[in-house]
Amino acid sequence: MNLLIKGGRVIDPASGYDQLADVAVSHGVVSAVGAIGADFKPDRVLDAVGCVVVPGLVDLAVRLGEPGHEHEGMLASELAAAVAGGVTTLACPPDTDPVLDEPGLVEMLRYRAEKLHLARIFPVGALTRGLAGETLTEMLELTDSGCVAFSQAEVPLANTQVLQRALQYASTFGYTVWLRPQELHLGKGVAASGALATRMGLSGVPVAAETIALHTIFDLMHATGARVHLCRLSSAAGVALVRQAKADGLKLSCDVSINSLHLTDNDIGYFDSRARLNPPLRQQRDRDALRAALADGTIDALVSDHTPVDEDAKALPFAEAEPGATGVELLLSLALKWSQQDGVDLGRALATVTSGPASVLGASLGRLQGSVGRLAVGGAADLCVFDPNAEWLASAPALRSQGKHTPFSSYELRGRARCTVVAGHVAFHA
């Protein structure tokens, strides 16, 4: 199908392109930007006047519910939510049930997702069998089945020797290991350590739970030469360590969630279980450091950390409630909100949800085909058309995700996707 997107402000953060232009799409690729040949005959024309046309968003942390958690989310509902949020490419962690530690499970997940013709998915395989932290998975077979990296998801590795072996193996074959830095025993609390957690009687997670894990990871990276992506950094001290590690030349990237970027532990309010999250919300100094690090490139990507949770699992006392929140539909709006609040250039803000995370995926794959996270002639036609001035209320009825719980509930947000194109196919149109 030939598609013409007319009159929008076209921004490609990867190249710095930013001007009013038309975009022509033919046979699943971008065939022209700007001057459109007279011989181009569109089958469909999309009016983008007043809107911004960007590469489709790339989200590195989206739980899809399947397999094993269908009561909290289904592939159809969560991928529909993704494209409604302008997300065309996403990575899903391995903590499904069963765990993504066998090639057949990965292939089935990819097959079922492809049949829906919505967002592209890149599974992250389990680093150890069953995420038990004892035996390494067959990384070669999992890579051949479609895994882009290997992770323990939310399960910390208690055995440092196993982590060392995993990084040695990954380094040998050029794989990337994705790790959330958390020390096993210090990370068992439900809120960030501090005055608020003490006052509320909640078990705390100290910043040391993150920094101790980071020191261990960096020492092993120096020893093995492995490439590591750090998932959902949460503290100012963690930012300082990452900045130094990058200056030291380690092959390192990292991301931060929309939750940690915008919220603090004060947003727990009166034991609001919607703010029961992993990692826990920390203090304002941590949030400010994370925002500055995302702006200056120390942090490479902004992620939704989309984790749909059902009503029963949230309707519990704060400490007993299941951690997690829906977020994939909020990623674009909250990136724009950060841009407006901190005076961050729009192109830089959009890079954190397009070319930045795409670079992380590219490093993980080593052979990422097409041009995910870029808007370029000859590249894959994965596009998001959004209205930067559209105002909407983040509420349960407004969300397509099966999970309706978010700490941003009742926030008035600005900026919303009007159309999402995946491989030249209109996957969403408001």
C-alpha positions as CSV (number, residue, x, y, z in Angstrom):
1,M,0.0,0.0,0.0
2,N,1.2,3.5,-0.8
3,L,0.7,6.0,2.1
4,L,1.1,9.7,2.1
5,I,1.5,11.7,5.4
6,K,0.9,15.3,4.5
7,G,1.9,18.6,6.2
8,G,3.4,17.4,9.4
9,R,6.5,18.6,11.3
10,V,9.0,15.7,10.5
11,I,11.6,15.1,13.2
12,D,14.3,12.4,13.0
13,P,16.3,12.7,16.2
14,A,19.0,10.4,14.9
15,S,19.9,12.7,12.0
16,G,18.7,16.0,13.4
17,Y,16.2,16.5,10.6
18,D,13.4,18.8,11.7
19,Q,11.2,20.6,9.2
20,L,7.7,20.7,7.7
21,A,7.5,18.0,5.1
22,D,5.4,15.2,3.5
23,V,6.4,11.6,4.0
24,A,5.7,8.9,1.3
25,V,5.5,5.3,2.2
26,S,5.6,2.5,-0.3
27,H,5.8,-1.3,0.2
28,G,6.6,-1.0,3.9
29,V,9.5,1.5,3.6
30,V,9.9,5.3,3.5
31,S,10.2,6.2,-0.1
32,A,10.5,9.9,0.1
33,V,10.6,12.8,2.7
34,G,10.0,16.3,1.5
35,A,9.7,16.4,-2.3
36,I,7.3,13.7,-3.4
37,G,7.5,12.6,-7.0
38,A,4.6,13.3,-9.3
39,D,4.4,9.6,-10.1
40,F,3.7,8.6,-6.5
41,K,0.0,7.6,-6.2
42,P,-1.1,7.2,-2.6
43,D,-3.8,4.7,-1.7
44,R,-4.4,6.6,1.5
45,V,-3.6,10.1,2.6
46,L,-3.2,11.1,6.3
47,D,-3.5,14.7,7.2
48,A,-0.7,15.6,9.7
49,V,-1.1,19.4,9.7
50,G,-0.4,20.5,13.3
51,C,1.1,17.2,14.2
52,V,4.6,15.9,14.6
53,V,5.8,12.9,12.5
54,V,8.6,10.9,14.2
55,P,10.1,7.4,14.0
56,G,7.9,4.9,15.9
57,L,8.7,4.8,19.6
58,V,11.0,2.0,20.9
59,D,10.2,0.8,24.5
60,L,12.8,-1.5,26.2
61,A,10.6,-2.7,29.1
62,V,7.1,-3.9,28.2
63,R,5.5,-7.0,29.9
64,L,2.8,-8.5,27.7
65,G,1.1,-10.8,30.1
66,E,1.6,-13.9,28.0
67,P,2.4,-16.6,28.6
68,G,1.2,-17.2,32.1
69,H,-0.3,-13.9,33.2
70,E,-3.2,-13.7,30.9
71,H,-5.4,-12.4,33.7
72,E,-3.3,-9.3,33.8
73,G,-2.6,-8.8,30.1
74,M,-3.0,-10.4,26.7
75,L,-0.8,-10.0,23.7
76,A,-3.7,-8.5,21.8
77,S,-4.5,-5.9,24.5
78,E,-1.0,-4.9,25.3
79,L,0.2,-4.6,21.7
80,A,-2.9,-2.6,20.9
81,A,-2.0,-0.4,23.9
82,A,1.5,-0.1,22.5
83,V,0.5,1.2,19.1
84,A,-2.1,3.5,20.6
85,G,0.9,5.1,22.5
86,G,2.9,5.4,19.3
87,V,5.2,2.5,20.2
88,T,6.1,0.4,17.2
89,T,9.0,-1.7,18.7
90,L,9.3,-3.2,22.1
91,A,11.4,-5.5,24.1
92,C,9.7,-7.9,26.6
93,P,11.5,-9.4,29.6
94,P,11.8,-13.1,30.3
95,D,9.9,-13.4,33.5
96,T,6.8,-15.0,32.0
97,D,5.3,-18.3,33.1
98,P,7.0,-20.4,31.9
99,V,10.1,-18.4,31.8
100,L,11.6,-17.6,28.3
101,D,14.5,-20.0,28.6
102,E,13.6,-22.4,25.8
103,P,13.7,-21.6,22.0
104,G,10.2,-23.0,21.5
105,L,8.7,-20.6,23.9
106,V,10.4,-17.6,22.3
107,E,9.4,-18.7,18.8
108,M,5.8,-19.2,19.8
109,L,5.6,-15.7,21.4
110,R,7.1,-14.1,18.3
111,Y,4.7,-16.1,16.0
112,R,1.6,-15.1,18.0
113,A,2.7,-11.4,18.1
114,E,3.4,-11.3,14.3
115,K,-0.1,-12.7,13.6
116,L,-1.6,-9.6,15.3
117,H,0.1,-7.2,12.9
118,L,0.7,-4.6,15.6
119,A,4.0,-3.6,17.2
120,R,7.3,-5.5,16.6
121,I,8.5,-7.4,19.6
122,F,12.0,-8.4,20.6
123,P,12.1,-11.0,23.4
124,V,14.8,-10.8,26.0
125,G,15.8,-14.4,27.0
126,A,16.5,-15.7,30.5
127,L,20.1,-15.5,31.6
128,T,19.7,-18.6,33.8
129,R,17.3,-21.6,33.6
130,G,14.0,-20.7,35.2
131,L,15.7,-17.4,36.4
132,A,16.9,-19.6,39.3
133,G,20.5,-18.2,39.1
134,E,22.2,-21.5,38.9
135,T,22.6,-22.8,35.3
136,L,23.1,-20.7,32.3
137,T,20.7,-21.0,29.5
138,E,21.6,-22.0,25.9
139,M,22.2,-18.5,24.7
140,L,23.1,-19.5,21.2
141,E,19.8,-21.4,20.7
142,L,17.8,-18.6,22.2
143,T,19.5,-16.0,20.0
144,D,18.7,-18.1,16.9
145,S,15.1,-18.2,18.0
146,G,14.9,-14.4,18.2
147,C,16.2,-13.2,21.6
148,V,18.1,-9.9,21.5
149,A,19.7,-10.1,24.9
150,F,19.7,-12.0,28.2
151,S,18.4,-10.9,31.6
152,Q,17.3,-12.0,35.0
153,A,14.4,-9.5,34.9
154,E,13.6,-8.7,38.5
155,V,15.4,-11.7,40.0
156,P,18.8,-10.7,41.3
157,L,21.7,-13.2,40.9
158,A,22.8,-14.3,44.4
159,N,25.9,-16.1,43.0
160,T,28.5,-13.7,41.7
161,Q,30.4,-16.6,40.1
162,V,27.4,-17.4,37.9
163,L,27.2,-13.8,36.9
164,Q,30.9,-13.8,36.0
165,R,30.5,-16.9,33.9
166,A,27.4,-15.4,32.2
167,L,29.4,-12.3,31.3
168,Q,32.3,-14.3,30.1
169,Y,30.1,-16.3,27.8
170,A,28.2,-13.3,26.6
171,S,31.4,-11.5,25.8
172,T,32.8,-14.4,23.9
173,F,29.8,-14.5,21.5
174,G,29.0,-10.8,21.4
175,Y,25.7,-11.0,23.4
176,T,24.5,-8.2,25.7
177,V,23.4,-8.9,29.2
178,W,20.6,-6.7,30.6
179,L,20.7,-6.3,34.4
180,R,18.7,-4.4,36.9
181,P,21.2,-3.5,39.6
182,Q,19.9,-4.7,42.9
183,E,21.6,-6.5,45.7
184,L,19.6,-9.5,46.7
185,H,19.3,-9.1,50.5
186,L,19.2,-5.3,50.6
187,G,16.6,-5.1,47.9
188,K,13.8,-6.9,49.7
189,G,11.9,-3.8,50.9
190,V,8.8,-2.2,49.5
191,A,9.7,1.5,49.5
192,A,12.9,3.6,49.3
193,S,14.7,3.9,52.6
194,G,14.2,7.3,54.1
195,A,12.1,9.4,56.4
196,L,8.9,8.7,54.6
197,A,9.3,4.9,54.7
198,T,10.3,5.1,58.4
199,R,7.3,7.2,59.2
200,M,4.9,4.9,57.3
201,G,6.4,1.8,58.8
202,L,7.4,0.4,55.4
203,S,10.5,-1.8,54.9
204,G,13.1,0.2,53.1
205,V,15.4,-0.4,50.1
206,P,18.6,1.6,50.6
207,V,20.5,3.2,47.7
208,A,23.3,0.8,48.6
209,A,21.1,-2.0,47.1
210,E,21.7,-0.4,43.7
211,T,25.3,0.9,44.2
212,I,26.7,-2.4,45.6
213,A,25.3,-4.2,42.6
214,L,26.7,-1.6,40.2
215,H,30.2,-1.9,41.7
216,T,30.0,-5.7,41.3
217,I,28.8,-5.4,37.7
218,F,31.4,-2.9,36.7
219,D,34.3,-4.9,38.2
220,L,33.1,-8.0,36.3
221,M,32.7,-6.0,33.1
222,H,36.3,-4.8,33.4
223,A,37.4,-8.4,33.9
224,T,35.3,-10.0,31.1
225,G,34.9,-7.2,28.5
226,A,31.1,-7.9,28.4
227,R,28.5,-5.4,27.1
228,V,25.8,-4.6,29.7
229,H,22.6,-2.7,29.6
230,L,21.4,-1.4,33.0
231,C,17.7,-1.5,33.4
232,R,15.8,1.2,35.3
233,L,18.4,3.2,37.2
234,S,16.8,4.8,40.3
235,S,19.3,6.8,42.3
236,A,21.6,9.9,42.1
237,A,24.5,7.7,43.4
238,G,23.8,5.2,40.7
239,V,23.9,7.9,38.1
240,A,27.4,9.1,39.3
241,L,28.7,5.5,39.1
242,V,27.4,5.1,35.6
243,R,28.8,8.4,34.4
244,Q,32.2,7.3,35.7
245,A,32.0,3.8,34.2
246,K,31.2,5.3,30.8
247,A,34.1,7.7,31.1
248,D,36.3,4.6,31.8
249,G,35.2,3.1,28.5
250,L,33.0,0.3,29.6
251,K,30.6,-1.0,27.0
252,L,27.6,0.2,28.9
253,S,24.1,1.6,28.4
254,C,21.2,2.3,30.7
255,D,17.6,3.4,31.0
256,V,15.2,5.0,33.4
257,S,11.5,4.5,33.8
258,I,8.8,7.1,33.4
259,N,7.9,6.5,37.1
260,S,11.4,7.4,38.5
261,L,11.7,10.3,36.0
262,H,8.5,12.0,37.3
263,L,7.7,10.7,40.7
264,T,9.2,10.6,44.2
265,D,8.4,8.6,47.3
266,N,6.0,11.3,48.4
267,D,3.7,10.1,45.6
268,I,3.0,7.0,47.7
269,G,0.6,9.3,49.5
270,Y,-1.6,7.4,51.9
271,F,-0.3,3.9,51.0
272,D,-1.4,4.2,47.4
273,S,-0.7,0.8,45.9
274,R,-0.6,2.3,42.4
275,A,2.8,3.7,43.5
276,R,4.1,0.2,44.6
277,L,6.8,-0.2,42.0
278,N,10.2,-1.8,41.3
279,P,12.5,-0.1,41.7
280,P,10.8,1.9,44.4
281,L,10.3,5.6,44.0
282,R,13.1,7.6,45.7
283,Q,13.7,11.1,46.9
284,Q,13.6,14.3,44.9
285,R,17.4,14.6,44.7
286,D,17.4,11.2,43.0
287,R,14.7,12.2,40.6
288,D,16.5,15.4,39.7
289,A,19.7,13.5,39.0
290,L,17.9,11.1,36.8
291,R,16.3,13.9,34.8
292,A,19.7,15.6,34.3
293,A,21.4,12.4,33.3
294,L,18.7,11.6,30.7
295,A,19.1,15.1,29.3
296,D,22.9,14.9,29.0
297,G,22.9,11.4,27.5
298,T,24.4,9.6,30.5
299,I,21.1,7.6,30.5
300,D,20.4,6.4,27.0
301,A,16.7,5.6,27.0
302,L,13.4,6.3,28.7
303,V,11.2,3.3,29.2
304,S,7.6,2.7,30.3
305,D,8.4,-0.3,32.5
306,H,4.9,-1.4,31.5
307,T,3.7,-4.1,33.9
308,P,-0.1,-4.6,33.9
309,V,-1.5,-5.7,37.2
310,D,-5.0,-6.8,37.9
311,E,-7.5,-5.4,40.4
312,D,-7.2,-8.1,43.0
313,A,-3.4,-7.8,43.1
314,K,-3.5,-4.1,43.7
315,A,-6.5,-4.0,46.1
316,L,-4.2,-5.1,49.0
317,P,-2.3,-3.3,51.7
318,F,0.7,-1.4,50.1
319,A,3.4,-3.8,51.3
320,E,1.4,-6.8,50.0
321,A,0.3,-5.4,46.7
322,E,1.9,-6.6,43.5
323,P,4.5,-4.1,42.2
324,G,4.0,-2.7,38.7
325,A,2.0,-0.2,36.7
326,T,0.7,0.2,33.2
327,G,2.8,2.7,31.2
328,V,3.2,2.0,27.5
329,E,0.5,4.4,26.5
330,L,2.0,7.1,28.7
331,L,5.5,7.0,27.4
332,L,5.2,9.6,24.7
333,S,3.2,12.1,26.8
334,L,5.5,11.8,29.8
335,A,8.6,12.2,27.6
336,L,7.0,15.5,26.3
337,K,6.1,16.5,29.9
338,W,9.7,16.1,30.9
339,S,10.8,18.1,27.9
340,Q,8.5,21.0,28.7
341,Q,9.2,21.0,32.4
342,D,13.0,20.9,32.1
343,G,13.4,22.9,28.9
344,V,14.9,19.9,27.1
345,D,15.0,20.3,23.3
346,L,12.1,18.3,21.7
347,G,14.5,16.4,19.4
348,R,16.6,15.3,22.4
349,A,13.4,14.3,24.3
350,L,12.2,12.2,21.4
351,A,15.7,10.6,21.0
352,T,15.3,9.0,24.4
353,V,12.2,7.1,23.1
354,T,13.4,6.5,19.5
355,S,17.0,6.4,18.4
356,G,18.4,6.0,22.0
357,P,16.6,2.7,22.8
358,A,17.1,1.6,19.2
359,S,20.8,1.9,19.7
360,V,20.6,-0.3,22.7
361,L,18.7,-2.9,20.7
362,G,21.2,-2.5,17.9
363,A,24.1,-3.2,20.2
364,S,22.3,-6.2,21.6
365,L,21.6,-7.6,18.2
366,G,24.8,-6.6,16.4
367,R,22.8,-7.0,13.2
368,L,19.5,-5.1,13.7
369,Q,18.0,-4.9,10.2
370,G,16.1,-1.9,8.8
371,S,16.1,1.4,10.6
372,V,14.2,1.0,13.8
373,G,14.2,4.3,15.7
374,R,15.0,6.3,12.6
375,L,13.0,8.1,9.9
376,A,15.0,7.8,6.7
377,V,14.4,7.2,3.1
378,G,14.8,3.5,2.4
379,G,14.2,2.6,6.1
380,A,11.4,0.7,7.6
381,A,8.1,2.7,7.7
382,D,7.6,2.5,11.4
383,L,6.2,5.9,12.2
384,C,4.2,7.8,14.9
385,V,2.1,10.9,14.1
386,F,1.2,12.7,17.3
387,D,-0.6,15.9,18.2
388,P,1.7,17.8,20.7
389,N,-1.1,20.0,21.9
390,A,-3.8,17.3,22.4
391,E,-4.8,17.2,26.1
392,W,-6.1,14.0,27.7
393,L,-6.7,12.6,31.1
394,A,-4.8,9.5,32.1
395,S,-7.7,7.4,33.4
396,A,-8.8,3.8,33.2
397,P,-11.3,4.4,30.4
398,A,-8.6,6.1,28.3
399,L,-6.3,3.1,28.5
400,R,-6.4,0.2,26.1
401,S,-4.1,-1.9,28.3
402,Q,-5.8,-4.7,30.3
403,G,-4.0,-3.2,33.3
404,K,-5.6,0.0,34.4
405,H,-3.4,0.9,37.4
406,T,-0.9,3.7,37.1
407,P,0.5,6.3,39.6
408,F,-0.3,8.9,36.9
409,S,-4.0,8.2,37.2
410,S,-6.0,11.5,36.8
411,Y,-3.0,13.4,35.5
412,E,-3.8,15.8,32.7
413,L,-1.3,15.1,30.0
414,R,-0.4,16.8,26.7
415,G,0.6,15.1,23.5
416,R,-1.0,12.0,22.1
417,A,-0.6,9.6,19.1
418,R,-3.0,10.2,16.3
419,C,-1.7,7.5,14.0
420,T,0.9,4.7,14.3
421,V,2.4,3.0,11.2
422,V,4.2,-0.3,11.4
423,A,6.0,-1.6,8.3
424,G,3.8,0.7,6.2
425,H,0.6,-0.7,7.8
426,V,-1.6,1.7,9.7
427,A,-1.8,-0.2,13.0
428,F,-3.6,2.6,14.9
429,H,-5.6,5.6,13.9
430,A,-7.5,7.8,16.4
